[in-house]
Amino acid sequence: MSPEALTPQKSLNIYSSLLITASIAILWLVPAFASGGHDGPLGTGVMGGVSIIALTSTIIAPMLYGWYSPDRTGAVLIGVLPFLLVTGISRIISGNRPPGTDYLIYSVFYIVLLSLAGGLEGYFASKKSVGSLSISLLLALAWTGIFFSGIR
């Protein structure tokens, strides 16, 4: 069965993609606010579970939204905005500033790579062909690799 037969034919508006983006961003921010500013890890449990759900939804949401909806722009936005917003908001709220130029360049490069991989993942999934879905899956794996390479 073709993906067009499985997807609704009416165009979704921008609000649905922004709602999904906001939901993912909130999932990322819950553990950060729950820690109360402590520098240590939260450990396993509820907040660890929320973090895993946030990571998984950040990886999977652009692909699923792109595949099941006719909204290509929304799929790209869902791939780009959540991690970009969360990293920006957390930096502003925490007041943490990069200690040096090298760290700033590395951080910007890291965030841009993740946003680019997520956006392209949504874009290729929205093309609704098996080949483009394969590319989208590879981009999801690349996003995961880039994300874990940035953890120090």
C-alpha positions in Angstrom: 0.0 0.0 0.0 1.4 3.4 -0.9 2.0 6.0 1.7 -0.4 8.4 0.0 -3.2 5.9 0.7 -2.3 5.9 4.4 -2.0 9.7 4.9 -4.7 12.2 5.1 -5.1 14.2 1.9 -5.8 17.6 3.5 -2.8 19.8 4.2 -1.9 20.2 7.9 -1.3 23.7 9.1 1.9 25.0 10.7 0.4 24.8 14.2 0.4 21.0 14.3 4.2 20.9 13.6 4.8 23.7 16.1 2.7 21.8 18.7 4.8 18.7 18.2 8.0 20.8 18.4 6.9 22.4 21.6 6.0 19.0 23.1 9.4 17.6 22.3 11.1 20.7 23.7 9.1 20.4 26.9 10.2 16.8 27.3 13.8 17.9 27.0 13.3 20.7 29.6 11.5 18.7 32.3 14.6 16.9 33.6 16.6 20.1 33.4 14.1 22.0 35.5 13.5 19.1 37.8 17.2 18.9 38.7 16.8 22.3 40.4 20.1 23.6 39.1 22.2 20.7 40.5 25.1 19.8 38.5 25.0 16.1 39.2 23.1 13.5 37.2 19.5 12.8 38.0 20.0 9.1 37.8 17.6 6.6 36.6 13.9 6.7 37.5 11.2 9.0 36.2 13.5 11.8 35.0 15.8 9.3 33.3 12.8 7.8 31.6 11.6 11.3 30.5 15.1 11.9 29.0 15.0 8.7 27.1 11.5 9.5 25.7 12.7 13.0 24.8 15.8 11.7 22.9 13.7 9.0 21.1 11.0 11.4 20.1 13.6 13.9 18.8 15.0 11.2 16.6 11.8 9.6 15.4 9.3 12.5 15.2 10.6 14.2 12.0 10.5 10.8 10.2 7.1 9.8 11.3 5.6 13.3 10.7 7.2 13.5 7.3 6.0 10.0 6.3 2.4 10.3 7.6 1.6 13.9 6.7 1.6 15.9 3.5 3.3 18.8 5.3 6.9 18.8 4.1 7.7 22.1 5.8 6.4 20.9 9.1 8.5 17.8 8.9 11.6 19.9 8.4 10.6 22.2 11.3 10.1 19.2 13.6 13.6 18.0 12.7 15.3 21.4 13.2 13.5 23.3 16.0 13.3 21.1 19.1 16.9 20.6 19.8 17.8 24.1 18.6 15.2 25.6 20.9 16.2 23.5 23.9 19.9 24.2 23.6 19.2 27.9 23.2 16.6 28.2 26.0 18.7 26.2 28.4 21.8 28.4 27.8 19.8 31.5 28.3 18.0 30.3 31.5 21.1 28.8 33.1 23.3 31.7 32.4 26.1 29.4 31.3 28.3 31.1 28.8 31.0 29.2 26.8 34.4 29.6 28.4 36.3 30.2 25.2 36.2 30.6 21.5 37.0 27.0 20.7 34.1 25.8 22.9 31.8 28.3 21.2 32.8 27.2 17.7 32.4 23.5 18.7 29.0 24.1 20.3 27.6 26.0 17.3 29.0 23.4 14.9 27.4 20.6 17.0 24.0 22.2 17.2 24.0 23.1 13.5 24.9 19.5 12.5 22.1 18.1 14.7 19.6 20.6 13.4 20.7 19.9 9.8 20.5 16.1 10.2 17.0 16.4 11.8 15.7 18.7 9.2 16.9 16.6 6.3 15.5 13.5 8.1 12.1 15.0 8.0 12.5 16.3 4.5 13.5 12.9 3.0 10.8 11.1 5.0 8.2 13.5 3.5 9.1 12.4 0.0 7.3 9.1 0.7 9.5 6.7 -1.3 11.4 3.7 0.0 14.7 5.2 -1.1 14.1 8.5 0.6 12.9 6.7 3.8 16.2 4.8 3.8 18.0 8.0 3.6 15.9 9.4 6.4 16.8 6.3 8.5 20.5 6.8 7.8 20.1 10.5 8.9 18.4 9.4 12.1 21.4 7.1 12.8 23.8 10.0 12.0 21.8 12.3 14.3 22.2 9.7 17.1 25.9 9.3 16.4 26.5 13.1 16.4 24.4 13.5 19.6 26.4 10.9 21.5 29.7 12.2 20.2 29.0 15.6 21.8 28.5 14.1 25.3 31.6 14.7 27.4 
